[in-house]
Amino acid sequence: MPDVKWGEDAAAARYSKAPNYWSNVTDSLREMHRQVGDLRLDDTGLAPGGLLVRHLVMPNHVESAKRVLEFLAAEISTGTFVDVMAQYQPHYKAAEEEFYAEIDRPITAEEYAAVVDHARDVGLERLYLDRSML
């Protein structure tokens, strides 16, 4: 169950101190999917195996989120199970320092809806959504 936050290297390097994030995360996702395939559920609803991707939508980064979803649909599988997470909250320096002004707020319902709509537009149907944001 990998977490994917950024669909671009610049934001990942700036806010997460993770240079080359996009190439690293995409390589990792390809390999994970190669090893375990799409998420499988048994008759009881438990997942005995497969890939489930958690994607945290970041404020002011809808295009980054769309890139993540496009990659999953096009290069991993439209059967990828994606938890589209809306719970980002600015804490610590993100809530206090001007450097983090771009991410110093929770995401909006409009940002979340745009990301969810795009997930569906690119063919992703196995989505776990935050219904309070829709």
N, C-alpha and C positions, 0 to 999 in steps of 0.2 A: 504494500500500500504506500506508494511514493507520494510525497507532497510536491506539488509544482506551484511556485508562486509567480515566477516571471516568464514572460515570453520574449524577453529582450535582454541583451547583455548589459546595456548601459544602466538600467534601473537596478539590476541584480548587483552590479559592481558598486553602484552608489549606495544603495540602502542595505544590502545584505553582505557586502564585502565578498562577493562571489564572482570573480572574473571568469569569463568563458562559461557562464552558467548555461546558456542556451544549448551550446554544443554538448556540454556534459550531461545535461538533463535529457536531451533527446536521445543521445547514445544509450544512456541508462534505461530509458523507457523502452527503446527497441529491444535491448537485451532482456529486460524483465519479461516483456511480452513473448519474446522468442522462447523463453524458458517455461512460462506458465500459461500463456494464452489468455483469452478473455475470461472474465470472472464467471465461475460456474456456481449455481445454487442447487442444493439438493431439495428433496421433497419437503423438508422441514423449514426451508428458507435459509439454512446455513450455507456458508460459502466454503466448500472443501478446497478451493484453489482458484487461481487466476488473478488477473490484474485489476485492481481498483485504484483509480487515480483520484487524489484529493487536490482540488485546485482552489486556492485562496484568491478571491478577486480583490484587487487592491484599488483604492480610490485614485481617480485620474489615470487609470491604466486599463481602460476597456479594450483598447486595441491590442494590448499585450495579452489580455485574457483571450481575446478572439484568436490570436496566433496560436496559443496553447491548444485551443479546441480544434482549430483547423489541422494542426499537426496530428493530434490524436485521431481524428477522423480519417485523414488522408494517408498517414504513414503507420499508424498502429492498427486501428480497426474501428469501424463505426459501431462495433459491438462493445467498445470500451465502456466500462461502468465509471462514471465520473461524478464525484461528490463536488458540486459547485458551491463552495463555501462563502458565506457573506459575513462572517463574524469578525473580520479585521477590526481592531480597535487600536488607536494610537496610544502607546504607553512609553514610558521612559523618555528618551530623547525625542522620539517622534512627536510627542505631545508638547515639547518644550522649546526645541531649537529651530531656528529659521531654516537651517539646512534641510529639514524634513517637512517643510511647509506643504509640499505636494502630497504627502501622505499623512497629514495631521488630522484626519477626520475619518469616520467610518464611511463605507461606500453608501451610495444612495440607492433607493429602490429603482430609479431609472437606470443607473449603471448596471445593477444586478439583472434587471429585465433584459437589457440589451445583450448581455453576455449569455443569458439563458436562451433568448431568441436565436442568437447566432449558433449556439450549440445545436439546436434543432435544425437550423438552416443548413448546417454542414453534415447533417445525418446522424448525429449522436442522439440516441433515444433512451439509453440506460442512464438516466440522470437522477441523482439524489439532490433535491432542492430544498432551500430554506423557504418554506411556504409563507413565513411572516414577511418576506421581502417582495412577494408577488401580489 
